Amino acid sequence: MTGEWRHICVDMQRMFAEDTPWKVSWMERISPQVLEVAGRHTERTIFSRFLPPTRPADAAGMWRVYYEKWWMMTAEHLPAEMYGLLPELAAFTPPAIVFDKRTYSPWIDGRLNAYLKGLEVDTLVITGGETDVCVLATALGAIDLGYRAIILTDAVCSGTDETYDASLKLLERRFTTQMDAMPTEAFLSSVSG
């Protein structure tokens, strides 16, 4: 692969892996591939973390309605350690870094884009969850900002097969010049030199 790239691992957090209303059962299945990429390329890895507000009233607009529904996932109810990365991934920080976000997309406040532009990054390799929510928002934002996006198909997860399949089909068919999708091993082979 040519150019400067970074691995963005989306929301591989305890609150999505453990027994909460937001548990993504597929997360366990993709963890070995995510660990392989992060372990081989720790210095190029960026972890995003989705952080709910302390209470629903702290959120604006429709996010307030969202957290009124999911009040049990707010900081006043869920222990702080549940927002942390999976322990096996947290072990990579540092040199891997963490960007916290309050929305599905990591691009809203501009910090991540500014950081990547400062490093002259042109390609983002995306892993994590969920394919149909935060991974999708990460990929579409990357495309909008001019990055080449690479989705590692066996290192992203959703809550259901149906939404996983639909999301990948959309991305693969609609963004053919700006995005690639491939298995983890194919990607790792392309950067092994």
C-alpha positions in Angstrom: 0.0 0.0 0.0 1.2 3.5 -0.8 0.7 6.7 1.1 0.3 7.3 4.8 -2.3 5.3 6.6 -3.8 4.9 10.1 -6.0 2.2 11.6 -9.2 3.5 13.3 -10.7 1.0 15.6 -14.3 2.1 16.3 -15.9 1.8 19.8 -14.4 -1.6 20.9 -15.6 -0.8 24.5 -16.7 -2.8 27.4 -20.2 -1.4 27.3 -20.7 -3.0 23.9 -18.9 -6.3 24.8 -20.4 -7.0 28.2 -23.9 -7.6 29.6 -25.6 -4.2 28.9 -28.6 -3.3 26.7 -26.1 -2.2 24.0 -24.2 -5.5 23.9 -23.0 -6.5 20.4 -22.6 -10.2 20.4 -20.5 -10.2 17.3 -17.8 -8.2 19.0 -16.2 -11.3 20.4 -16.1 -12.9 16.9 -14.1 -10.0 15.4 -11.8 -9.3 18.3 -9.0 -11.6 17.1 -8.7 -9.7 13.8 -8.9 -6.3 15.5 -6.2 -7.4 17.9 -4.0 -8.6 15.0 -4.2 -5.3 13.2 -3.7 -3.2 16.4 -0.9 -5.5 17.6 1.1 -5.4 14.4 0.5 -1.6 13.9 0.1 -0.2 17.3 1.8 3.1 16.5 -0.7 3.6 13.6 -3.8 2.7 15.7 -6.4 5.2 16.9 -9.2 4.0 19.1 -12.5 5.9 19.1 -14.7 5.8 22.2 -18.4 6.6 22.3 -19.2 8.5 25.5 -22.8 9.1 26.6 -23.6 12.2 28.7 -23.9 12.1 32.5 -27.7 12.4 32.3 -30.2 12.7 29.4 -30.8 16.4 30.3 -27.1 17.1 29.4 -27.7 16.1 25.7 -29.0 18.5 23.1 -31.8 18.0 20.5 -32.8 14.5 19.6 -29.8 13.2 21.5 -31.8 14.1 24.7 -34.7 11.9 23.5 -32.3 9.2 22.6 -30.8 9.2 26.1 -34.2 9.4 27.7 -34.8 6.0 26.1 -31.3 4.7 27.0 -31.0 6.4 30.4 -29.3 3.3 31.9 -26.3 3.8 29.6 -25.6 7.4 30.9 -22.7 8.1 33.2 -24.9 8.6 36.2 -26.0 4.9 35.9 -23.3 3.0 34.1 -19.9 2.6 35.9 -17.1 4.6 34.2 -15.0 1.6 33.5 -17.7 0.3 31.1 -16.8 3.2 28.7 -13.2 1.9 28.6 -11.7 -0.1 25.7 -11.6 -3.9 25.9 -8.7 -4.6 28.2 -6.7 -6.4 25.6 -6.9 -3.3 23.3 -6.3 -0.8 26.1 -2.9 -2.5 26.6 -1.9 -0.9 23.3 -2.2 2.6 24.6 0.2 4.2 24.3 1.6 4.3 21.7 -1.9 3.8 20.2 -4.1 6.9 21.0 -7.7 7.4 21.9 -10.2 9.9 20.5 -13.4 10.3 22.5 -16.7 11.3 20.8 -20.2 12.1 21.8 -21.9 11.2 18.4 -21.7 8.3 16.0 -19.2 10.1 13.9 -15.7 10.9 15.1 -15.5 13.8 12.7 -18.0 16.3 14.2 -15.6 18.4 16.4 -12.7 18.4 13.8 -10.0 17.2 16.2 -9.5 13.8 14.5 -9.3 15.3 11.0 -6.8 18.0 12.2 -4.7 15.3 13.8 -4.7 13.1 10.7 -4.0 16.0 8.3 -1.1 17.0 10.5 0.4 13.6 9.8 -0.4 13.8 6.1 -2.6 10.6 6.4 -4.5 9.8 3.2 -5.9 6.3 4.0 -7.9 5.0 6.9 -8.3 1.3 7.7 -11.5 0.8 9.7 -12.4 -1.9 12.2 -14.8 -2.2 15.1 -18.5 -1.7 15.7 -21.2 -1.3 14.7 -21.0 -1.6 10.9 -24.4 0.0 10.5 -23.9 2.9 12.9 -20.5 4.2 14.1 -18.4 2.3 11.5 -20.7 3.6 8.8 -20.5 7.2 10.2 -16.7 6.9 10.4 -16.4 5.6 6.8 -18.8 8.2 5.3 -17.1 11.0 7.1 -13.7 9.8 6.0 -14.9 9.7 2.4 -16.4 13.2 2.7 -13.1 14.5 4.0 -11.2 13.0 1.1 -9.6 10.0 2.7 -9.4 6.5 1.1 -11.4 4.2 3.4 -10.6 0.5 3.8 -13.1 -1.6 5.7 -11.8 -4.9 7.0 -14.9 -7.0 6.5 -14.1 -9.7 9.1 -13.0 -7.0 11.7 -16.3 -5.0 11.8 -19.4 -6.1 13.5 -23.1 -5.4 13.9 -25.9 -6.6 16.1 -27.5 -8.6 13.3 -26.4 -10.3 10.0 -29.0 -8.4 8.1 -27.7 -4.9 9.0 -24.1 -6.0 8.6 -24.7 -7.3 5.1 -26.8 -4.3 4.1 -24.2 -1.8 5.3 -21.3 -3.5 3.6 -23.3 -3.9 0.4 -24.1 -0.1 0.4 -20.5 0.9 1.0 -19.0 -1.6 -1.5 -21.4 -0.7 -4.3 -21.8 3.1 -3.9 -18.3 4.2 -3.0 -16.2 2.1 -5.4 -13.6 4.8 -6.1 -13.2 6.0 -2.5 -13.5 2.9 -0.5 -12.2 -0.7 -0.5 -13.5 -3.7 1.5 -11.2 -6.7 2.2 -10.5 -9.4 4.8 -8.0 -8.6 7.5 -5.3 -11.0 6.2 -5.4 -9.4 2.7 -4.8 -6.0 4.2 -2.0 -7.3 6.5 -0.3 -8.9 3.6 -0.4 -5.7 1.6 1.5 -3.8 4.4 3.9 -6.5 5.5 6.9 -5.2 3.7 
